[in-house]
Amino acid sequence: MDYIYYTKNTCSKRIQVSLDGNVVSSVKFLDGGCPGNLQALPRLVSGMTVEEVEKKLSGINCGYRGTSCADQLSKAVREAYQKLHS
Protein backbone atom coordinates (compact mmCIF):
# COMPACT_ATOMS: atom_id res chain seq x y z
CA MET A 1 0.00 0.00 0.00
CA ASP A 2 1.22 3.51 -0.85
CA TYR A 3 1.47 6.28 1.71
CA ILE A 4 1.70 9.98 0.85
CA TYR A 5 3.82 12.15 3.14
CA TYR A 6 3.58 15.94 2.89
CA THR A 7 7.03 17.44 3.32
CA LYS A 8 7.98 20.51 5.32
CA ASN A 9 10.53 23.15 4.19
CA THR A 10 11.72 21.32 1.07
CA CYS A 11 11.35 21.98 -2.64
CA SER A 12 9.56 18.67 -3.14
CA LYS A 13 6.09 18.85 -1.61
CA ARG A 14 5.10 15.19 -1.32
CA ILE A 15 6.75 11.78 -1.02
CA GLN A 16 4.99 8.56 -1.98
CA VAL A 17 6.32 5.61 0.02
CA SER A 18 5.58 1.91 -0.39
CA LEU A 19 6.65 -0.54 2.28
CA ASP A 20 6.75 -4.32 2.47
CA GLY A 21 6.62 -4.82 6.22
CA ASN A 22 9.40 -2.53 7.45
CA VAL A 23 11.33 -2.63 4.15
CA VAL A 24 11.12 0.19 1.60
CA SER A 25 9.88 -1.17 -1.72
CA SER A 26 9.52 2.13 -3.59
CA VAL A 27 9.77 5.90 -3.15
CA LYS A 28 8.61 8.70 -5.46
CA PHE A 29 9.14 12.40 -4.83
CA LEU A 30 6.26 14.47 -6.17
CA ASP A 31 5.74 18.15 -6.94
CA GLY A 32 9.19 19.67 -7.34
CA GLY A 33 12.71 19.20 -6.10
CA CYS A 34 16.19 18.62 -7.53
CA PRO A 35 15.83 15.94 -10.21
CA GLY A 36 19.21 14.33 -9.55
CA ASN A 37 18.69 13.90 -5.81
CA LEU A 38 15.11 12.81 -6.29
CA GLN A 39 16.18 10.03 -8.64
CA ALA A 40 19.13 8.95 -6.49
CA LEU A 41 17.42 8.78 -3.10
CA PRO A 42 14.75 6.23 -4.10
CA ARG A 43 17.40 3.98 -5.66
CA LEU A 44 19.59 4.19 -2.58
CA VAL A 45 16.88 3.35 -0.04
CA SER A 46 15.10 0.62 -2.01
CA GLY A 47 15.40 -2.59 0.02
CA MET A 48 16.47 -0.81 3.21
CA THR A 49 14.54 -1.10 6.44
CA VAL A 50 12.80 1.91 7.99
CA GLU A 51 15.47 1.92 10.71
CA GLU A 52 18.33 1.89 8.18
CA VAL A 53 16.83 4.81 6.27
CA GLU A 54 16.41 6.79 9.49
CA LYS A 55 19.98 6.06 10.59
CA LYS A 56 21.50 7.13 7.27
CA LEU A 57 19.32 10.12 6.31
CA SER A 58 17.85 11.66 9.45
CA GLY A 59 19.28 15.07 10.30
CA ILE A 60 20.71 15.94 6.87
CA ASN A 61 20.20 19.64 6.20
CA CYS A 62 19.88 21.57 2.95
CA GLY A 63 21.25 25.07 3.53
CA TYR A 64 19.24 27.16 5.97
CA ARG A 65 16.11 24.98 5.86
CA GLY A 66 16.82 22.83 8.92
CA THR A 67 15.85 19.77 6.88
CA SER A 68 16.34 18.28 3.41
CA CYS A 69 14.62 15.91 1.02
CA ALA A 70 16.72 13.11 2.54
CA ASP A 71 15.73 14.10 6.09
CA GLN A 72 12.07 14.35 5.05
CA LEU A 73 12.34 10.88 3.47
CA SER A 74 13.51 9.48 6.81
CA LYS A 75 10.43 11.02 8.43
CA ALA A 76 8.18 9.77 5.61
CA VAL A 77 9.20 6.12 5.93
CA ARG A 78 8.74 6.20 9.72
CA GLU A 79 5.31 7.81 9.45
CA ALA A 80 4.29 5.40 6.69
CA TYR A 81 5.34 2.45 8.82
CA GLN A 82 3.46 3.74 11.85
CA LYS A 83 0.28 4.54 9.89
CA LEU A 84 0.23 1.37 7.82
CA HIS A 85 1.09 -0.98 10.68
CA SER A 86 -0.92 0.41 13.58
C-alpha positions in Angstrom: 0.0 0.0 0.0 1.2 3.5 -0.8 1.5 6.3 1.7 1.7 10.0 0.8 3.8 12.2 3.1 3.6 15.9 2.9 7.0 17.4 3.3 8.0 20.5 5.3 10.5 23.1 4.2 11.7 21.3 1.1 11.3 22.0 -2.6 9.6 18.7 -3.1 6.1 18.9 -1.6 5.1 15.2 -1.3 6.8 11.8 -1.0 5.0 8.6 -2.0 6.3 5.6 0.0 5.6 1.9 -0.4 6.7 -0.5 2.3 6.8 -4.3 2.5 6.6 -4.8 6.2 9.4 -2.5 7.5 11.3 -2.6 4.2 11.1 0.2 1.6 9.9 -1.2 -1.7 9.5 2.1 -3.6 9.8 5.9 -3.2 8.6 8.7 -5.5 9.1 12.4 -4.8 6.3 14.5 -6.2 5.7 18.2 -6.9 9.2 19.7 -7.3 12.7 19.2 -6.1 16.2 18.6 -7.5 15.8 15.9 -10.2 19.2 14.3 -9.5 18.7 13.9 -5.8 15.1 12.8 -6.3 16.2 10.0 -8.6 19.1 9.0 -6.5 17.4 8.8 -3.1 14.8 6.2 -4.1 17.4 4.0 -5.7 19.6 4.2 -2.6 16.9 3.4 0.0 15.1 0.6 -2.0 15.4 -2.6 0.0 16.5 -0.8 3.2 14.5 -1.1 6.4 12.8 1.9 8.0 15.5 1.9 10.7 18.3 1.9 8.2 16.8 4.8 6.3 16.4 6.8 9.5 20.0 6.1 10.6 21.5 7.1 7.3 19.3 10.1 6.3 17.9 11.7 9.5 19.3 15.1 10.3 20.7 15.9 6.9 20.2 19.6 6.2 19.9 21.6 2.9 21.2 25.1 3.5 19.2 27.2 6.0 16.1 25.0 5.9 16.8 22.8 8.9 15.8 19.8 6.9 16.3 18.3 3.4 14.6 15.9 1.0 16.7 13.1 2.5 15.7 14.1 6.1 12.1 14.4 5.1 12.3 10.9 3.5 13.5 9.5 6.8 10.4 11.0 8.4 8.2 9.8 5.6 9.2 6.1 5.9 8.7 6.2 9.7 5.3 7.8 9.5 4.3 5.4 6.7 5.3 2.4 8.8 3.5 3.7 11.8 0.3 4.5 9.9 0.2 1.4 7.8 1.1 -1.0 10.7 -0.9 0.4 13.6 
